[in-house]
Amino acid sequence: MQRHLTRKGGALTALLAGTVVMGWSAISLAGTPTLSTDCGATGASIAGSDAAGKVTLGVSDPLIPATGMCTLTFSTSYPNPPACSAMNETNGGGFPAPAGTRTTNNTRVMGSSVGSAPGDVISYHCQDY
């Protein structure tokens, strides 16, 4: 009798886990966004997904004026422009500072009024609604 109950419990657990996975937003399961050259033409990198991650800024192209902005293109378009926040964790060696964000359904632009330096790490989080 115990063996029969264990199989039912295992099947119920698998069904519940599948329901949770199906309930997640498609955006949270999406791939990694791509970086524009304004994040640094050389050495820029990203780790994470459309929903959250970290960007390491690279060195700007000397022929293109630095804007202090970094544009990410989402791998999957959101149904609405997502609500995003960003933080410059390293801030050129200073204290962490908030970074402004502006979003569309397909992109997020991050920037800081205090500027940023190559090697700075900017963490971000976006939530669909």
C-alpha positions as CSV (number, residue, x, y, z in Angstrom):
1,M,0.0,0.0,0.0
2,Q,2.8,2.4,0.8
3,R,4.5,1.9,-2.6
4,H,1.2,2.9,-4.4
5,L,0.9,6.1,-2.3
6,T,4.6,7.1,-3.1
7,R,3.9,6.8,-6.8
8,K,0.9,9.0,-6.6
9,G,2.8,11.6,-4.5
10,G,5.6,11.6,-7.1
11,A,3.2,12.1,-10.0
12,L,1.4,14.9,-8.1
13,T,4.8,16.6,-7.4
14,A,5.7,16.4,-11.1
15,L,2.3,17.8,-12.2
16,L,2.6,20.6,-9.7
17,A,6.2,21.5,-10.9
18,G,5.0,21.5,-14.5
19,T,2.2,23.8,-13.7
20,V,4.6,26.3,-12.0
21,V,7.0,26.2,-15.0
22,M,4.1,26.9,-17.4
23,G,2.9,29.7,-15.3
24,W,6.1,31.7,-15.5
25,S,6.2,34.6,-17.9
26,A,7.6,33.8,-21.3
27,I,10.0,36.8,-20.8
28,S,11.6,35.3,-17.7
29,L,12.5,32.2,-19.8
30,A,13.8,34.3,-22.7
31,G,17.4,34.5,-23.8
32,T,20.1,37.1,-23.2
33,P,19.6,40.6,-24.7
34,T,22.2,42.0,-27.1
35,L,24.4,45.0,-26.3
36,S,24.6,48.1,-28.6
37,T,28.0,49.6,-29.3
38,D,27.1,52.5,-27.0
39,C,27.8,50.1,-24.1
40,G,31.5,50.0,-25.3
41,A,32.8,49.0,-28.6
42,T,35.5,46.8,-27.0
43,G,35.2,44.6,-24.0
44,A,31.5,45.1,-23.1
45,S,29.7,41.9,-21.9
46,I,26.4,40.8,-20.4
47,A,25.3,38.0,-18.2
48,G,21.7,37.2,-17.5
49,S,18.4,37.4,-19.3
50,D,15.8,39.9,-20.6
51,A,14.4,40.0,-17.0
52,A,17.6,40.5,-15.0
53,G,21.3,40.5,-15.3
54,K,24.6,42.5,-15.2
55,V,26.3,44.5,-17.9
56,T,30.1,45.2,-17.8
57,L,30.8,48.4,-19.8
58,G,33.5,48.3,-22.4
59,V,35.8,50.9,-23.9
60,S,34.1,53.4,-26.3
61,D,35.2,53.9,-29.8
62,P,37.4,57.0,-29.9
63,L,35.7,58.2,-33.1
64,I,32.2,58.1,-31.5
65,P,31.4,60.6,-28.7
66,A,30.6,58.9,-25.4
67,T,26.9,59.4,-24.3
68,G,27.0,57.7,-21.0
69,M,24.2,55.5,-22.3
70,C,24.0,51.7,-22.8
71,T,21.3,50.2,-25.0
72,L,20.1,46.6,-24.7
73,T,17.8,44.9,-27.2
74,F,15.6,42.3,-25.6
75,S,15.7,38.8,-27.2
76,T,11.9,38.6,-26.9
77,S,9.6,41.6,-27.3
78,Y,7.6,42.5,-24.2
79,P,3.8,43.0,-24.7
80,N,4.2,46.4,-22.9
81,P,7.3,48.4,-22.2
82,P,8.6,46.7,-19.0
83,A,9.1,48.4,-15.7
84,C,12.9,48.4,-15.2
85,S,15.5,49.5,-12.6
86,A,19.3,49.6,-12.9
87,M,22.2,50.2,-10.5
88,N,25.8,51.1,-11.3
89,E,27.4,48.8,-8.8
90,T,31.0,49.9,-9.3
91,N,30.5,53.5,-10.4
92,G,34.1,54.1,-11.5
93,G,35.4,53.1,-8.0
94,G,32.8,55.3,-6.1
95,F,29.7,54.3,-4.2
96,P,27.0,52.4,-6.1
97,A,24.6,54.8,-7.9
98,P,21.2,54.4,-9.5
99,A,21.2,54.4,-13.3
100,G,18.2,55.8,-15.1
101,T,16.3,53.5,-17.5
102,R,14.0,54.1,-20.5
103,T,12.2,51.2,-22.1
104,T,10.2,50.3,-25.2
105,N,8.8,46.9,-26.0
106,N,12.1,45.9,-27.6
107,T,14.8,47.9,-25.9
108,R,16.1,49.3,-22.6
109,V,18.4,52.3,-22.5
110,M,20.4,52.7,-19.2
111,G,22.4,55.8,-18.3
112,S,23.7,57.8,-15.4
113,S,23.9,61.6,-14.9
114,V,27.1,61.1,-13.0
115,G,28.6,59.2,-16.0
116,S,30.2,55.7,-16.1
117,A,33.6,54.3,-16.8
118,P,34.8,51.2,-18.7
119,G,34.6,48.2,-16.5
120,D,31.7,49.5,-14.5
121,V,29.1,46.8,-13.7
122,I,25.5,47.8,-14.1
123,S,22.9,45.4,-12.7
124,Y,19.3,45.6,-14.0
125,H,15.9,44.1,-13.3
126,C,12.8,44.3,-15.6
127,Q,9.3,43.2,-14.8
128,D,6.5,42.7,-17.3
129,Y,2.9,43.8,-16.4
